[in-house]
Amino acid sequence: QVQLVESGGGVVQPGGSLTLSCTTSADILNLYVMGWYRQAPERQRELVATTKIGGSTKYGASAKGRFTISIDQSKKAVLLQMNDLKPEDTAVYYCNAARGILRNWGQGLQVTVSA
C-alpha cells in the first residue's frame, strides 16, 4: 500500500510563500510519477505539477513561473514550493503517486491565501 503523508498547509497572505511536503518511501519515489493536484470549492481537481526521478517535470498553467516541484531523496519527500501566492490559489492540495493505471492520493492539505 502506498502511503503519502502531507504537511505544510496553512494560511498565507497574498504575495507570500508556502512549501508543501509529501513524505513516502524511497521505493515509491523511485518508481512512481509524483505530483501535486488541487481542488477549489465547486471546481474540478486540477494538475499543479508532476515530476519523476530521472524523468520530466510538468506544470499546470496556474503554477508556471510561481511554483516549483522537487524531490528530496534524503527526506524521502516531494516538495512543492509556492511563491507569489494569490487568493485564487486557495484550495485543498493533494499529493499523488501514479504508476500506470494506479493512482494514490494523500489526505489533502488546506491552503488559504487571504489578507
Beta strands, then each sheet from edge to edge (+ up, - down):
strand 1: 5-7
strand 2: 10-12
strand 3: 18-23
strand 4: 33-39
strand 5: 46-51
strand 6: 58-59
strand 7: 67-72
strand 8: 77-82
strand 9: 91-99
strand 10: 102-105
strand 11: 109-113
sheet 1: 1+ 3- 8+ 7-
sheet 2: 2+ 11+ 9- 4+ 5- 6+
sheet 3: 2+ 11+ 9- 10+
end
